[in-house]
């Protein structure tokens, strides 16, 4: 039992010694991206495209609503076969618009691909700069405080966001 405790204490001591030797920095990648004019332009382009697609889908839903209202008004005059046919047309139109919505805004949809095309090169530039910064300054670990890493507290002395912005020529 004592032997196990000594081994455990040795492991804890060894691990704590290696942690003390690490240099850590905190960077707010979101802040860096928001200060980059090329990122803002790319984001505005993505937003403009998304708005146009939302409007296009809205128009299609309005057409379906119009079809349904017309069906409701004519329903009493239609035979059962005609009712079924109209209901089928409305359901098919709804299915088509939902498919369009999925194609545009789904997880692997057009908007996702457009965002990757416009924003990813900018993000890669920032991450390459962060890697270069870490290498130049001898940092072992850099956390993104804007990300979902779960950092709840950071000392301002570790926030190197301004340094990376300067290196990118933003300040």
C-alpha positions in Angstrom: 0.0 0.0 0.0 2.8 2.4 0.9 4.6 1.5 -2.3 1.5 2.4 -4.4 1.2 5.7 -2.6 4.9 6.5 -3.2 4.5 5.7 -6.9 1.4 7.8 -7.1 3.1 10.7 -5.4 6.1 10.4 -7.7 3.8 10.5 -10.7 1.9 13.5 -9.5 5.2 15.3 -8.7 6.6 14.5 -12.2 3.5 15.7 -13.9 3.4 18.9 -11.9 7.0 19.6 -12.9 6.3 19.2 -16.6 3.2 21.4 -16.4 5.2 24.2 -14.8 7.6 24.2 -17.8 4.8 24.8 -20.3 4.2 28.3 -21.7 0.5 29.0 -22.2 -1.3 31.8 -24.0 -4.9 32.8 -24.5 -6.1 34.2 -27.9 -9.6 35.4 -28.9 -9.8 34.2 -32.5 -13.3 35.6 -32.9 -12.0 39.1 -32.0 -9.1 38.7 -34.5 -11.5 37.7 -37.3 -14.0 40.5 -36.5 -11.1 43.0 -36.9 -10.1 41.7 -40.3 -11.7 43.6 -43.2 -11.4 40.6 -45.5 -13.3 38.5 -43.0 -16.0 41.1 -42.7 -16.4 41.3 -46.5 -16.6 37.5 -46.7 -19.1 37.3 -43.9 -21.3 40.1 -45.5 -21.2 38.2 -48.8 -22.3 35.0 -47.0 -25.1 36.9 -45.2 -26.2 38.5 -48.5 -26.4 35.1 -50.2 -28.3 33.6 -47.3 -30.8 36.5 -47.2 -31.5 36.1 -51.0 -32.1 32.3 -50.5 -34.4 33.0 -47.5 -36.4 35.4 -49.6 -36.5 32.8 -52.5 -37.8 30.2 -50.0 -40.3 32.7 -48.5 -41.7 33.4 -52.0 -42.2 29.7 -52.5 -44.0 29.3 -49.2 -46.2 32.2 -50.1 -47.1 30.4 -53.4 -48.0 27.3 -51.3 -50.1 29.4 -49.0 -51.9 30.9 -52.0 -52.5 27.4 -53.4 -53.9 26.3 -50.1 -56.2 29.3 -49.7 -57.5 28.7 -53.3 -58.1 25.1 -52.4 -60.0 26.0 -49.3 -62.2 28.4 -51.3 -62.9 25.8 -54.0 -63.1 22.8 -51.8 -66.9 22.6 -51.7 -67.1 22.6 -55.5 -64.5 19.9 -56.1 -65.1 16.1 -56.4 -63.2 13.8 -54.1 -60.7 13.0 -56.9 -60.1 16.7 -57.5 -59.7 17.3 -53.8 -57.1 14.5 -53.6 -55.3 15.9 -56.7 -55.2 19.4 -55.2 -54.0 18.2 -51.8 -51.3 16.1 -53.5 -50.1 19.2 -55.5 -49.9 21.2 -52.3 -48.1 18.5 -50.4 -45.7 18.1 -53.4 -45.0 21.8 -53.5 -44.3 21.8 -49.7 -42.0 18.8 -50.1 -40.1 20.6 -52.9 -39.7 23.8 -50.8 -38.5 21.8 -47.8 -36.0 20.1 -50.1 -34.8 23.4 -51.4 -34.4 24.7 -47.8 -32.4 21.6 -46.9 -30.2 22.0 -50.0 -29.5 25.7 -49.2 -29.3 25.7 -45.4 -28.6 22.0 -44.4 -25.5 20.8 -42.7 -23.7 20.1 -46.0 -25.8 22.6 -48.0 -25.0 25.4 -50.3 -24.5 28.0 -47.5 -22.1 25.7 -45.7 -20.0 25.3 -48.8 -20.1 29.0 -49.7 -19.0 29.9 -46.1 -16.2 27.4 -46.4 -15.1 28.8 -49.8 -15.1 32.4 -48.6 -14.2 32.2 -44.9 -11.9 29.2 -44.6 -8.9 30.7 -46.4 -9.0 33.7 -43.9 -9.3 31.3 -40.9 -6.3 29.3 -42.2 -4.3 32.5 -42.5 -5.1 33.4 -38.9 -4.3 29.9 -37.6 -1.0 29.9 -39.6 -0.1 33.2 -38.0 -1.0 31.8 -34.5 1.3 28.8 -35.1 4.1 31.1 -36.3 3.5 33.3 -33.2 3.6 30.3 -30.9 6.8 29.0 -32.5 8.5 32.4 -32.4 7.6 33.1 -28.8 8.1 29.6 -27.5 4.5 28.9 -26.4 3.5 25.3 -25.8 -0.2 25.8 -25.6 -2.5 28.4 -26.9 -6.2 28.4 -26.1 -9.0 30.1 -28.0 -11.0 31.9 -25.4 -13.8 32.5 -27.9 -14.1 28.8 -28.7 -16.0 26.2 -26.9 -13.0 25.0 -24.9 -14.7 25.8 -21.7 -12.2 28.3 -20.3 -14.0 30.0 -17.4 -11.2 32.3 -16.2 -8.1 33.6 -17.8 -5.5 36.1 -16.5 -5.1 39.1 -18.9 -1.3 38.5 -18.9 -2.0 35.3 -21.0 -4.2 37.1 -23.5 -2.0 37.5 -26.6 -4.8 38.6 -29.0 -3.4 42.1 -29.5 0.0 40.6 -30.3 -1.5 38.4 -33.0 -3.5 41.3 -34.4 -0.3 43.4 -34.6 1.4 40.6 -36.4 -1.5 40.5 -38.9 -1.2 44.3 -39.3 -4.6 45.0 -37.7 -3.3 47.3 -35.0 
